[in-house]
Amino acid sequence: MVEGGTTSFESSWGFGRGNDPFILSYLRQEVLEGRFKTVGAASGGYADFPSGNLPYWYGCYFSPFLIETYGIEKYALLWRTTLLLPFPTAMAKVYGTTVQEAWNAFGQSL
């Protein structure tokens, strides 16, 4: 989640991995072929190619999804809340949803 947050902001000026058509098409192909990675796999728990890129590739599109869905203020609150609580707990507290529910909605949005 951290890598995705930073990568999405690196892309907010029209450059970076969040604006790479290859990465977006890769993620969409994952959805179409039923290979969309779990949160754990996309966060680094995947051993096959392109494992080292997955936290960046998935994350740089998941973070903007959260911002577009819930707003930048809640996104900032999410990260402030993670200073005190584990990410899944912070997600539930700030967004009123589980990480898995948000992840599924993100996958459907692609």
N, C-alpha and C positions, 0 to 999 in steps of 0.2 A: 504494500500500500504506500509506503514511503517513496519508493522509487517512482511509482506512478504519479504521485503528487508532484514531485519535482520535475519529472519528464513532461507532464502536461503543462506546467508553467513555463518550461523552457520553450514550449511550442506555441505559447500564447501570442507571439508576434509574427506568426505565419511561417516559421521555420521549425526545424526539429522533427523528432520522430512522430509527434502527434499530427503532423501534416504530411506524412509520407504515405502516398497512395499504396505502396507495396504492403505496408504494415496493416492498413485498414482492410485491404483486400484479403490478406492472410487471415485476419480475425473473422471476416465475413465468411471465408471459405471454411474455417473451423466450425462455424455455426451450421452452415449448409450441409457439411459432411458429418454432423453429430459428434465433432471432436472438440467442441468448445471446452476449454480447460476449467477445472474446478478452481475455486479461490486458492486452495492450497498449492495446486500445481502451478498456477500462474504467479504465485508468490515465491516460487523457487523450489517447490517440491516435485519437479519434473526432470527426469534424467535424459530424455532424448532431445535431439535437435528440435528447435532452437532454444533449449532450456535457459541458457544465460540471458537471452533477450526477453523472455516471457514477462518478467516483472515490469519491464519498461514498456513493452508492446501493449500488454493488456492494461496496465496501469495508466498509460498516457491517454487512454480512451475512457477508462472507468471514472477517473477523477472528473473530467468534464461532464460525464453523464450525471454524476452526483450534483455537480454545480448547476447544471441545466434543470435537473429534476427538483432539487430542494433549495437552490439559491446559494450564493457565495457566502452569505452571512452564516448559514448553518454549516457550510463546509469549513469555514474558519473555526466555528464552535466545535466541530468534530475534532479537529486537530488539537485545539486547546484542551478538550475533554480527555484526549488520549494521554495527556501528561499525567492524569490521575487514575485513569481506568484502562484496562485492556481494550484493544480496538473493537472487538465484537460487542463489548458492553457499552462502549462509547457510541457505537453506531446505533444500538437499540435506544439509548437514552436520547440522543440528538435527533435521529430520524424516525424513531418509533417503528423500526423494522430490523430484521436480522441482516447480517452480511449476506447470507445466502439468498434471501429474497431480493435484495438490491442487486446482487450479482446476476440472478436469473433475469431480472428486468433489464439489466444492462445487455445481457446476451440477446434477449429478444429485440432490443432496440437496434442491434447491428443488422 
